[in-house]
Amino acid sequence: MTDEAVSPLHRRMIEDMTIRKFAPKTQHHYYAIGSSDVRGSIG
């Protein structure tokens, strides 16, 4: 994961997944799903 423009909530989500030893690919998918959910609820 990169550190570019990550909200505190997403940073926490990434940290939690890392602690729980989620695979990087799983982290990426969960992050992408979370991002699309947030964008969908805003507009």
Buried (B, 14 or more C-beta within 10 A) or exposed (E): BEEEEBEEEBEEBBEEBEEEEBEEEEBBEBBEEBEEEEEEEEE
